[in-house]
Amino acid sequence: MKGDFSRLTYDQDKQFSRVFMQQGRVQLDADWNEQASIFVESLRSLTADVIGPHGGMTATSFQIDPGETGFHIKKGRYYVQGIGCANATDQPYDKQAHYPSAEPLTEGKYLVYLDVWERHVTATEDDSIREVALGGADTSSRGQIVWQVKTLLLDGNASGEVEWRLKDLERIEKGEALWPRNPQRVQEVRKAFVEYAQQLLEEQLQKKGCVTLCASVGVHGTETTPQYQGGENQLYRVEIHQGAVAASGSATFKWSRENGSVTFPIQSATYSKLNTKELLVTLKYFGSDSRGGLNIDDWVEIVDESDVLKGTPGPLYQIEKVDLGGMETIVTLKSTHPPAQNAASLQLCRAVLRRWDHGDHNGPLAGGAIVVREGMEVELEDNLKITFRSQSNGHPAMYRNGDYWLIPARAATRDIEWPRTSDANGHVVYAERGPRGSDHHYAPLAYVIADKEGSVSVERDCRCVVSPLGQPVGRPLKSPFVLSLDLIAFTICGALLGLSLWVIGTQVPLPTEGAKRLFTYIGIGGFLGLTLSGLYNLFLWCLSPFIGSTKQSEGSTEIQSDANRA
């Protein structure tokens, strides 16, 4: 989160349950933010434990409907790892509100999935957060749930495995297996198919390489010589700008002493008529002090709304001139990116200009960002140093764009808040730490096949439907198994009554011969009829485990937890 925070203190491993405010103490943003993080994490964990990895409350929530060109997403509510996703209206795949420029479908077999993550929105990006009664003060920021329905093109191996599992499932559903109508067996295979789709997504999408960073101050980064030379408390942010495999040497990074929170909303951006390598950016407002302002030769990033939603970094520019005259602030940027053909301006949507504090003194630059050189110590400023390292874990180490590390530096202690460890000689040294980043959660929705004309057919629905825990007050409906037992008990009682009437008609003296015959005929008929009815119900009771008592909604896969099923 690129916000103006003192630090981010929430640590899930510590298992803190809440934050207690004490009287007469200074109130810090970190405490309030940690309390909110504890509550949100607890709520999402509880929801995931009840619902499962993913699931919807109705049979049509986020259902994929095939079409002649692409597919449509049905409205509803769906949960992924405890995070609720709300789709207010049916919408086509290529017209999603939070997924601009959706990847076009070509001929092939796809796994349609739901990608859910949380973005940080500031008042610079959404002006409605400001309070106009306080003069438009920037008091807080927001977290926003973003969901995107995407497609994963399956290669030959993955597609073959999916087809094999799908044929096995269809064979069991059609009754060609050893136990043709066993609902429990069918349910297990359906669940296994959905779990395999989930595993396939995680293997293809959650590629996290073992990349770490060691931050240190002083000589050789030892604890005995803390020498942070900054005069103010800062929250440094080191962020990967261009992701790449560690061994390629193409990864770059950038850093900010203000956690990347110095931003300016852009009103327009046009290319200079005299020099197409110059970009003239008009800002809606400018910072009031040097801490939140811009200087010549600063590196800035233009971040568009589509860049944030696609998870790609914006282009970096270097400031050549800042014009504060008149009613507008115009910043002239040196552009190393060629403009589009016949383009007079950049087409931007809710774009901001974000300042970064690195320069060429930190190392060689590529596209305006610093080239990652593993194992080499790089000094950011004020004796604060960082070192990148990749560790072998059987997979190639990957630098992912957007991954970041936060380094709180404190002037009072002349040190940084960074975990310590012991080396081989028993000396306390700064530890290596893995990156943070936007945590994406995935859930399979459907397995589809697209042809050359773009027509899509849904081969298998991979969603889960969860029954609500609450039920209406009243006499509960009985299952066919219990109902068959009731009918058998009723038949036995009726047969005993008919047998009693027959005994009365044949053995007990009655006043008239007609009454004797009446009791005999009623007893024999009732005994035979109810006996045949009992045999029929006994037959149904024997077949009840093999009759489809587990219902599958049309076009959906229903997987219920043991608690819901009970």
C-alpha positions in Angstrom: 0.0 0.0 0.0 1.5 3.3 -1.1 0.1 5.5 1.6 1.4 8.1 4.0 1.9 5.7 6.9 4.3 5.7 9.8 4.7 1.9 9.4 2.7 -1.2 8.9 2.8 -3.4 12.0 0.3 -6.2 11.3 2.0 -9.6 11.5 -0.2 -12.6 11.1 2.3 -15.0 12.7 2.1 -13.2 16.0 -1.6 -14.1 16.4 -2.6 -10.8 18.0 -6.4 -10.7 18.6 -7.0 -7.0 19.1 -5.4 -3.6 19.9 -6.0 -2.0 23.3 -5.8 1.8 23.4 -4.4 3.3 26.7 -5.3 6.6 28.3 -3.0 9.5 27.9 -1.1 7.9 25.0 -0.3 9.2 21.5 -2.6 7.8 18.9 -0.8 6.4 15.9 -2.1 5.4 12.5 -0.2 2.1 12.7 -2.3 1.0 15.7 -5.6 1.7 14.1 -4.5 0.1 10.8 -3.4 -3.0 12.7 -6.7 -3.3 14.5 -8.5 -3.1 11.1 -6.2 -5.8 9.7 -6.8 -8.1 12.6 -10.6 -7.8 12.2 -10.5 -8.3 8.4 -8.2 -11.3 8.6 -10.4 -12.9 11.4 -13.6 -12.3 9.4 -12.1 -13.7 6.1 -10.6 -16.7 7.9 -14.0 -17.6 9.5 -15.8 -17.2 6.2 -13.2 -19.4 4.5 -13.6 -22.1 7.2 -17.4 -22.1 6.8 -17.7 -21.9 3.0 -14.4 -23.5 2.0 -11.8 -22.3 -0.6 -14.6 -20.8 -2.8 -18.3 -21.0 -3.2 -21.5 -19.1 -4.0 -24.9 -19.0 -2.3 -27.0 -19.5 -5.4 -26.7 -21.8 -8.4 -26.2 -18.9 -10.8 -23.6 -16.8 -9.0 -20.8 -16.0 -11.4 -22.0 -18.7 -13.8 -20.3 -18.7 -17.2 -22.8 -18.6 -20.0 -21.5 -19.5 -23.5 -21.9 -17.2 -26.5 -21.2 -16.9 -30.1 -18.5 -14.4 -29.3 -16.9 -15.0 -25.9 -19.0 -15.6 -22.8 -21.1 -13.8 -20.2 -20.8 -13.7 -16.4 -24.0 -14.1 -14.4 -24.7 -11.8 -11.5 -24.5 -12.9 -8.0 -22.1 -13.2 -5.0 -19.2 -15.5 -4.7 -16.5 -16.0 -2.0 -12.9 -16.8 -2.7 -10.7 -17.5 0.4 -13.3 -15.7 2.5 -13.3 -12.6 0.3 -16.8 -11.6 -1.0 -17.1 -10.7 -4.7 -20.3 -9.0 -5.8 -21.4 -8.9 -9.4 -24.4 -6.6 -9.7 -25.4 -7.3 -13.2 -24.8 -9.8 -16.0 -21.9 -8.7 -18.1 -19.8 -10.0 -21.0 -16.2 -11.1 -20.5 -14.7 -8.3 -22.5 -16.7 -5.5 -20.8 -15.8 -6.0 -17.1 -15.6 -2.9 -15.1 -12.3 -3.8 -13.3 -10.6 -5.7 -16.2 -9.8 -3.4 -19.0 -8.4 -4.8 -22.2 -9.4 -8.4 -21.5 -7.2 -10.9 -23.3 -9.0 -12.1 -26.5 -9.9 -15.7 -26.8 -8.3 -17.7 -29.6 -8.9 -21.3 -30.6 -8.1 -23.6 -27.7 -9.1 -25.0 -24.3 -9.3 -22.6 -21.4 -9.9 -22.6 -17.6 -12.0 -19.6 -16.7 -11.1 -18.4 -13.2 -11.8 -15.6 -10.8 -8.9 -13.5 -9.7 -9.5 -11.6 -6.4 -7.2 -9.0 -4.8 -7.4 -5.8 -2.8 -6.1 -2.5 -4.0 -5.2 0.7 -2.1 -7.1 3.8 -3.2 -6.1 7.3 -2.1 -7.8 10.7 -2.4 -5.5 11.4 -5.3 -7.1 8.6 -7.3 -10.6 9.0 -6.0 -11.5 12.6 -5.2 -14.7 11.6 -3.4 -12.6 10.5 -0.4 -11.8 14.2 0.4 -13.9 16.2 2.9 -14.9 19.4 1.3 -16.0 20.9 4.6 -12.4 20.8 5.7 -11.1 22.4 2.6 -10.6 19.1 0.7 -8.4 17.6 3.4 -6.8 14.2 2.6 -7.7 12.5 5.9 -7.6 8.8 5.0 -7.5 6.2 2.2 -9.5 3.1 1.3 -9.1 -0.6 0.5 -11.1 -1.9 -2.5 -11.9 -5.4 -3.5 -11.1 -6.1 -7.1 -12.4 -9.2 -8.9 -11.6 -10.1 -12.5 -12.8 -13.1 -14.5 -9.8 -14.2 -16.6 -8.9 -17.2 -18.8 -5.9 -19.6 -18.7 -5.0 -21.2 -21.9 -4.1 -24.9 -21.1 -1.2 -26.5 -22.8 -1.1 -30.1 -24.0 -0.3 -31.8 -20.7 -2.8 -29.8 -18.6 -5.5 -30.1 -21.3 -5.0 -33.9 -21.5 -5.2 -34.3 -17.7 -8.4 -32.2 -17.6 -10.0 -34.2 -20.5 -9.2 -37.5 -18.8 -10.7 -36.4 -15.5 -13.7 -35.0 -17.2 -14.4 -38.3 -19.1 -14.0 -40.3 -15.9 -16.5 -38.0 -14.2 -19.0 -38.2 -17.0 -18.7 -42.0 -17.1 -19.6 -42.2 -13.4 -22.4 -39.7 -13.8 -24.0 -41.7 -16.6 -23.9 -44.9 -14.6 -21.2 -46.8 -16.5 -19.1 -47.3 -13.3 -19.2 -50.3 -10.9 -21.6 -48.4 -8.6 -23.8 -46.6 -11.2 -26.1 -44.6 -8.9 -23.9 -44.0 -5.9 -24.3 -40.3 -5.1 -21.4 -40.3 -2.7 -19.0 -41.6 -5.3 -20.2 -39.1 -7.9 -19.8 -36.3 -5.4 -16.2 -37.3 -4.5 -15.2 -37.3 -8.2 -16.8 -33.9 -8.8 -14.9 -32.5 -5.8 -11.7 -34.0 -7.0 -12.1 -32.4 -10.4 -12.7 -29.0 -8.9 -9.7 -29.4 -6.6 -7.5 -30.3 -9.5 -8.7 -27.1 -11.3 -7.8 -25.1 -8.2 -4.4 -26.8 -8.0 -3.7 -26.1 -11.7 -4.4 -22.4 -11.2 -2.0 -22.2 -8.2 0.7 -23.9 -10.1 0.4 -21.7 -13.2 -0.3 -18.3 -11.5 1.3 -18.3 -8.1 4.9 -18.4 -9.2 6.8 -17.0 -6.3 10.6 -17.2 -6.5 12.9 -17.2 -3.5 13.9 -13.6 -3.8 15.0 -11.8 -0.5 16.3 -8.5 0.5 18.6 -7.6 3.4 18.4 -4.0 4.6 21.2 -2.7 6.9 22.9 0.4 8.2 26.4 0.9 9.5 29.5 -1.1 8.9 28.8 -4.6 7.4 25.2 -4.3 8.6 25.9 -5.4 12.2 23.7 -4.4 15.1 26.6 -3.0 17.2 27.1 -0.1 14.8 23.7 1.5 13.9 24.4 4.6 11.9 21.3 5.7 10.1 22.2 9.3 9.3 18.7 10.6 8.4 17.3 13.5 10.4 13.7 12.4 10.1 11.6 9.2 10.6 11.0 7.6 7.2 9.2 4.6 5.8 11.3 3.5 2.9 9.8 1.5 0.1 11.9 -0.7 -2.3 9.7 -1.9 -5.1 10.4 -4.1 -8.1 9.6 -2.1 -11.3 10.3 -4.5 -14.1 9.9 -8.2 -13.1 12.1 -10.9 -14.7 13.9 -14.1 -13.9 16.7 -13.4 -11.4 19.4 -15.0 -13.7 18.4 -12.8 -16.7 19.7 -9.6 -15.2 16.7 -7.7 -16.6 14.9 -7.0 -13.3 14.8 -3.3 -12.1 13.7 -1.6 -8.9 12.9 1.9 -7.6 12.6 3.3 -4.1 10.9 6.0 -2.1 11.5 7.5 1.3 7.8 8.3 1.6 6.4 4.8 0.9 5.6 6.1 -2.6 2.8 8.3 -1.2 3.9 11.5 -2.9 1.4 11.7 -5.8 -0.3 14.4 -7.9 -3.5 13.9 -9.9 -3.1 14.5 -13.6 -5.4 16.8 -15.5 -3.9 16.2 -18.9 -0.7 15.1 -20.6 0.3 16.2 -24.1 3.4 16.0 -26.2 5.4 19.1 -26.9 4.9 20.5 -30.4 8.5 21.5 -30.6 10.0 18.3 -29.2 8.1 15.0 -29.3 10.4 13.6 -26.6 9.0 16.1 -24.1 5.8 15.4 -22.3 3.9 18.3 -20.8 1.8 17.2 -17.8 -0.8 19.5 -16.3 -1.5 18.8 -12.6 -4.7 19.5 -10.8 -2.8 20.8 -7.8 0.8 20.9 -6.5 2.4 20.1 -3.1 2.7 22.8 -0.6 6.1 21.9 0.8 9.4 20.4 -0.4 8.6 17.1 1.3 5.6 16.6 -1.0 6.8 18.6 -4.0 8.8 18.0 -7.2 12.3 19.0 -8.2 14.2 18.9 -11.4 15.8 15.6 -12.2 13.4 13.7 -10.0 12.1 10.4 -11.4 8.3 10.2 -11.6 5.9 7.5 -12.7 2.6 8.1 -14.6 0.2 5.5 -13.2 -3.1 5.1 -15.1 -6.2 3.3 -13.8 -5.8 0.6 -16.3 -2.1 0.0 -15.2 -3.2 -0.6 -11.6 -6.0 -3.0 -12.6 -3.7 -4.9 -15.0 -0.9 -5.0 -12.4 1.7 -3.5 -14.7 4.0 -0.6 -13.8 3.7 2.8 -15.4 6.4 4.4 -17.5 9.1 6.4 -15.7 10.1 9.9 -16.7 12.7 12.4 -15.4 11.6 16.0 -14.6 13.1 18.6 -16.8 11.1 21.7 -15.8 8.4 22.7 -13.2 6.3 25.7 -14.2 4.3 27.0 -11.2 3.2 30.2 -13.0 -0.4 31.0 -13.7 -3.4 29.0 -12.5 -2.0 25.7 -13.6 1.1 23.7 -12.7 2.8 22.2 -15.8 5.6 19.7 -15.4 7.9 19.0 -18.4 9.1 15.4 -18.5 11.9 13.9 -20.5 10.3 11.0 -22.4 12.3 8.0 -23.4 9.1 6.3 -24.6 8.2 7.0 -28.2 4.7 8.4 -28.6 2.0 6.5 -30.5 1.8 7.3 -34.1 0.0 10.7 -34.7 -0.7 10.8 -30.9 -0.9 14.4 -29.5 -1.6 13.3 -25.9 -1.7 10.4 -23.6 -5.1 8.8 -23.1 -5.3 8.6 -19.3 -8.1 7.7 -16.9 -7.8 8.7 -13.2 -4.0 8.9 -13.6 -1.6 10.2 -11.0 2.1 11.3 -11.1 4.0 9.4 -8.5 7.4 10.6 -7.3 10.3 8.2 -6.6 13.5 9.2 -4.9 16.1 7.0 -6.6 18.7 8.3 -9.1 21.6 7.2 -11.2 23.9 7.4 -8.2 22.3 4.2 -6.9 23.5 2.2 -9.9 22.9 1.8 -13.6 19.4 2.6 -14.9 17.2 0.8 -17.4 14.0 2.5 -18.4 14.4 5.0 -15.5 14.7 2.2 -12.8 17.8 0.8 -11.1 19.1 -2.5 -12.4 19.0 -5.3 -9.8 22.5 -6.6 -9.2 22.3 -9.6 -6.8 24.8 -9.9 -4.0 25.9 -6.3 -4.4 25.3 -3.8 -1.6 23.5 -0.7 -2.8 23.3 2.4 -0.6 20.0 4.2 -0.9 20.8 7.3 1.2 21.8 8.3 4.7 23.9 5.0 5.1 20.8 2.8 4.5 21.9 -0.1 2.4 20.1 -3.0 0.7 21.2 -6.3 -0.9 19.2 -8.5 -3.2 19.6 -12.3 -3.1 17.9 -15.2 -4.8 17.9 -18.6 -3.1 17.5 -22.0 -4.8 14.4 -23.9 -3.8 14.0 -26.1 -6.9 12.4 -23.3 -8.9 13.9 -20.4 -10.8 13.9 -17.2 -8.7 11.6 -14.6 -10.1 11.4 -10.8 -9.5 7.7 -9.9 -9.8 6.8 -6.3 -10.7 4.9 -4.8 -7.8 6.6 -6.8 -5.0 8.0 -4.5 -2.4 9.8 -4.2 1.0 9.1 -1.6 3.7 12.0 -0.4 5.8 11.0 1.9 8.7 14.0 4.1 9.6 14.0 6.0 13.0 16.1 9.0 13.8 15.8 8.5 17.5 17.6 5.2 17.5 19.7 5.9 14.4 18.7 2.5 13.1 16.0 0.7 11.1 13.3 -1.6 12.3 14.3 -4.8 10.6 14.5 -8.4 11.9 17.8 -9.8 13.2 19.3 -13.2 13.2 22.6 -14.9 14.1 25.3 -15.8 11.7 27.6 -18.8 11.8 29.8 -17.1 14.3 27.0 -16.2 16.7 27.0 -12.5 15.8 23.7 -10.7 15.5 23.1 -9.4 12.0 20.3 -8.1 9.9 18.1 -10.9 8.4 16.9 -11.5 4.9 13.2 -11.0 4.3 10.9 -12.0 1.5 8.8 -9.5 -0.4 5.4 -8.2 0.2 2.9 -7.7 -2.6 -0.7 -7.8 -3.7 -2.1 -11.2 -2.6 -4.1 -12.6 -5.4 -6.6 -15.4 -4.7 -8.0 -17.7 -7.5 -11.0 -19.8 -7.9 -12.0 -21.9 -11.0 -15.3 -21.1 -12.6 -15.6 -23.2 -15.8 -13.7 -25.3 -18.3 -14.5 -24.0 -21.8 -13.5 -24.6 -25.4 -13.2 -21.8 -28.0 -13.3 -22.3 -31.7 -11.8 -20.3 -34.6 -14.9 -18.0 -34.9 -14.7 -17.1 -31.2 -17.7 -19.2 -30.2 -17.4 -20.6 -26.7 -18.9 -23.8 -25.3 -18.9 -24.7 -21.6 -17.7 -28.2 -21.0 -17.8 -28.3 -17.2 -18.9 -25.9 -14.5 -16.2 -25.7 -11.8 -18.1 -23.6 -9.3 -19.3 -24.6 -5.8 -22.7 -23.9 -4.3 -23.0 -23.7 -0.6 -26.4 -24.1 1.2 -27.2 -21.4 3.8 -26.9 -22.6 7.4 -30.2 -20.9 8.4 -33.4 -22.9 7.8 -37.1 -21.8 8.3 -38.7 -22.7 11.6 -41.1 -25.7 11.4 -41.2 -29.4 11.0 -38.1 -30.4 9.0 -38.6 -32.4 5.8 -37.5 -36.0 6.1 -35.2 -37.7 3.6 -36.4 -40.6 1.4 -34.6 -43.0 3.7 -36.5 -41.9 6.8 -39.7 -41.6 4.8 -39.4 -45.3 3.6 -38.9 -46.4 7.2 -42.1 -44.6 8.2 -44.1 -46.3 5.5 -42.8 -49.7 6.4 -43.8 -49.1 10.1 -47.2 -48.0 8.9 -47.6 -51.1 6.7 -46.6 -53.4 9.6 -49.2 -51.9 11.9 -51.8 -52.1 9.2 -51.0 -55.8 8.5 -51.3 -56.6 12.2 -54.7 -54.9 12.3 -55.9 -56.8 9.2 -54.6 -60.1 10.7 -56.5 -59.3 13.9 -59.8 -58.7 12.0 -59.3 -62.0 10.1 -58.8 -63.8 13.4 -61.9 -62.2 14.8 -63.9 -63.2 11.7 -62.8 -66.8 11.8 -62.2 -67.7 15.4 -64.5 -65.5 17.6 -68.2 -66.3 17.7 -70.3 -63.4 16.2 -74.0 -62.8 16.5 -74.6 -63.1 12.7 -73.0 -64.9 9.8 -72.8 -61.6 7.7 -70.7 -59.9 10.3 -68.4 -62.9 10.4 -67.9 -62.8 6.7 -67.4 -59.0 6.7 -64.6 -59.2 9.3 -63.0 -62.1 7.4 -63.0 -60.4 4.0 -61.7 -57.0 5.4 -59.0 -58.7 7.3 -57.7 -60.8 4.4 -57.9 -57.9 2.0 -56.2 -55.4 4.3 -53.5 -57.9 5.2 -52.7 -58.7 1.6 -52.8 -55.1 0.4 -50.7 -53.6 3.1 -48.3 -56.5 2.9 -47.7 -55.8 -0.8 -47.4 -52.1 0.0 -44.8 -52.9 2.6 -42.8 -55.0 0.2 -42.8 -52.1 -2.3 -41.6 -49.6 0.3 -39.0 -52.1 1.4 -37.8 -52.2 -2.2 -37.6 -48.4 -2.3 -35.7 -48.4 1.0 -33.1 -50.8 -0.4 -32.6 -48.6 -3.4 -32.5 -45.3 -1.6 -28.7 -45.1 -1.3 -28.4 -45.4 -5.1 -31.1 -42.9 -6.0 -29.9 -39.3 -6.7 -30.6 -37.8 -3.3 -27.7 -35.4 -3.8 -29.1 -32.8 -6.2 -27.0 -31.0 -8.8 -28.3 -27.7 -10.0 -28.4 -27.3 -13.8 -25.0 -26.2 -15.1 -23.4 -26.1 -11.6 -21.4 -28.3 -9.3 -22.6 -28.5 -5.7 -20.1 -29.3 -3.0 -21.3 -28.9 0.6 -19.4 -29.0 3.8 -20.1 -31.8 6.3 -21.8 -29.2 8.6 -24.1 -28.0 5.8 -24.9 -31.5 4.7 -25.8 -32.5 8.2 
